[in-house]
Amino acid sequence: DAGITQSPRHKVTETGTPVTLRCHQTENHRYMYWYRQDPGHGLRLIHYSYGVKDTDKGEVSDGYSVSRSKTEDFLLTLESATSSQTSVYFCATRANSGPPYEQYFGPGTRLTVT
Amino acid sequence: AQKITQTQPGMFVQEKEAVTLDCTYDTSDPSYGLFWYKQPSSGEMIFLIYQGSYDQQNATEGRYSLNFQKARKSANLVISASQLGDSAMYFCAMSSSLSGNTPLVFGKGTRLSVIA
């Protein structure tokens, strides 16, 4: 357990509204990631961060932005939510060195865009 | 680009029997890491096992072992003595670094159902 929390855990929002999901970790992990999980697709990378203010795009980054101003927080923003962004969003972190080599996952946020 | 293929959408296994979940991968990187995660119906992602591309021996963690066949680019998960609590979705994933700090690429998953 890497002390990862995600907020909110559930959210219903309307098309066109901005939404921000928060990932908070207490382990001082340098590496953080945002994935989305959709049926039939497994998990896909949205954005990732290798440190404060060091972020990069993943496979499905269109419509999303991220910010990391503190080591412990990684924010995912949907600028204008669309129904295609209805998904379960997972944040993950990775320890600064290893082993262990695993990525630790937060509990997920279920987002519904109506 | 890296790719993970899990060809079994769903599988059934009798309690106390062993089961193998298939995973093949594609990468041109010489260094990479392979991971298996379990996702029960409650939704959390649970790390099971890791194999580095240069590891000579198959990884084992309790009832889990990873059958690593590098030439065939396969990384199958073997669960011995299945338990009802093993019923879950299982994901194979890989990173482009041995240390796993690069983002993971996931397969689509295999849903395992353990029958009493």
Contacts between the chains, C-beta under 8 A, distances in Angstrom:
chain1	res1	chain2	res2	distance
A	30	B	101	8.0
A	31	B	101	5.0
A	33	B	103	5.6
A	33	B	104	7.6
A	35	B	104	7.8
A	35	B	106	7.8
A	40	B	108	6.3
A	41	B	108	6.4
A	42	B	4	7.9
A	42	B	91	5.9
A	42	B	106	4.0
A	42	B	107	5.6
A	42	B	108	4.5
A	42	B	109	5.3
A	43	B	45	8.0
A	43	B	91	6.9
A	43	B	93	7.8
A	43	B	104	7.4
A	43	B	106	4.4
A	44	B	106	7.2
A	45	B	103	4.6
A	45	B	104	7.4
A	45	B	105	7.6
A	48	B	103	5.1
A	50	B	101	7.7
A	58	B	103	6.1
A	88	B	43	7.2
A	90	B	45	6.5
A	92	B	45	7.7
A	92	B	104	7.8
A	94	B	100	6.2
A	94	B	101	5.0
A	97	B	99	7.5
A	98	B	99	5.2
A	98	B	100	6.7
A	98	B	101	7.9
A	99	B	50	7.9
A	100	B	50	7.4
A	101	B	33	5.8
A	101	B	35	7.9
A	101	B	50	5.2
A	101	B	52	7.7
A	101	B	95	7.9
A	101	B	98	7.5
A	101	B	99	5.5
A	101	B	100	3.7
A	102	B	35	6.7
A	102	B	47	4.1
A	102	B	50	6.3
A	102	B	100	6.5
A	103	B	35	7.8
A	103	B	47	7.6
A	103	B	100	6.4
A	103	B	104	6.1
A	104	B	47	7.5
A	105	B	37	7.8
A	105	B	44	6.8
A	105	B	45	3.7
A	107	B	43	7.1
A	107	B	44	5.9
A	108	B	43	5.5
A	108	B	44	7.3
